[in-house]
Structures are given as structure tokens and as C-alpha cells.
């Protein structure tokens, strides 16, 4: 293998580059929450969490955690000037009402038409239900997905059709993996960036759906 996969932090840093100034953004549980640590200081980005927090910042330094300042993933956060708290119901109204510019979600699978599967039940330590992901998938103006390109068993996570439970139909706009960035378009899955040293042909063999090559090196 002549390429080095991106780490979770590198994926988060790359997504942060694509979030525009003034955007209202929800960061899903898991990898997406790391994005808060990489947003440029010269951008005003309003981070939203479905437990009723708006305009929070990166995680606090060790020893400075406030148990009352957490996101939906129960991770400690800091508050930026002007940050606010509000009722859980109002938070979901914000999500469902189309007031979130970008939702960044994790995924078990993404289908070639933009269908998203990012929840499951059964495991003792798993999130027990879909939570706010379904509301974000249909309510956000854009949905970005962050995920490993393949599972630990080497199975593709970008597929022709979902086999996991559906979160939202035709909702994903862009996919960020540890190998590439893919735009979901009406004319196919367009690879706009990929790792240096990774050929398009190699990438295609690791993907369960047909790709369109429109790449630049990462």
C-alpha cells in the first residue's frame, strides 16, 4: 500500500475547511464532534447540539470541564461569547424547520443515491435509537458524512443500496472518508479528492458503488 489513510482528526480537520463563515452547523455524535477543535478562529461558525446548545466551542482543557456544559454525545464543551441554551423541543424545531445549514453525521453506510444509514440497535453499549439523526438528515440544508471508507472487516461502507436500517432518503450531499472526498450528485458519486498514492482503480475496488473520477490530490 503506497498511501497512508487519514486519521479521524485529519478527516475532521478537512471537513472544517469546507464549513463557511456564518454557518449554523450540527456535529453528530462521534467523529464529527472533533470538528469543533479545527474550525478557524477567523470564521464565525455557530455550532448546534440537539440537547439545546448553540454557539459552543472546542472541548475544555483537562481539569476545566463544567458538568453542565455538554453536547448531545455527553462530551464536555466550552461556550463562545453569545452562546445560548434552550429547550430540547425548541432545538428540534430548529432542526426540523430548516435552520441548520450543515449537519455532519457519521455513517454505517451511504448509498449511491445519497440514502443514509447511521444507527442500529442490539449492542449493549450502542445508541438505543435513531435520536436526532433522522431529523437532521431531512431538516438540514446540507448533510456531510464522515466515515471510514471500509469496515474493520474490509466491507465497503459506500454501497449501491443500503442493507442497514434507513436514517434518511437521498439526503447526503458529500462524503468524507479516510481515503477520499465524494460529492453525491444526480449524475453519480464524484470523487473530488483522494489520497496521494491511491489510484482511482484501487479506490473503486474498495467501494460498493460506481464512482466518477474528478480528483485532485489531498
C-alpha positions, 0 to 999 in steps of 0.5 A: 500500500503506497498511501497512508489513510487519514486519521479521524482528526485529519478527516475532521480537520478537512471537513472544517475547511469546507464549513463557511463563515456564518454557518449554523452547523450540527456535529453528530455524535462521534467523529464529527464532534472533533470538528469543533477543535479545527474550525478557524478562529477567523470564521464565525461558525455557530455550532448546534447540539440537539440537547439545546446548545448553540454557539459552543466551542472546542472541548475544555482543557483537562481539569476545566470541564463544567458538568453542565456544559455538554453536547448531545454525545455527553462530551464536555464543551466550552461556550463562545461569547453569545452562546445560548441554551434552550429547550430540547423541543425548541432545538428540534424545531430548529432542526426540523424547520430548516435552520441548520445549514450543515449537519455532519453525521457519521455513517454505517453506510451511504448509498449511491443515491445519497440514502443514509444509514447511521444507527442500529440497535442490539449492542449493549453499549450502542445508541438505543435509537435513531435520536436526532439523526433522522431529523437532521438528515431531512431538516438540514440544508446540507448533510456531510458524512464522515466515515471510514471508507471500509469496515474493520472487516474490509466491507465497503461502507459506500454501497449501491443500496443500503442493507442497514436500517434507513436514517434518511432518503437521498439526503447526503450531499458529500462524503468524507472518508479516510481515503477520499472526498465524494460529492453525491450528485444526480449524475453519480458519486464524484470523487473530488479528492483522494489520497496521494498514492491511491489510484482511482482503480484501487479506490473503486475496488474498495467501494460498493458503488460506481464512482466518477473520477474528478480528483485532485490530490489531498 
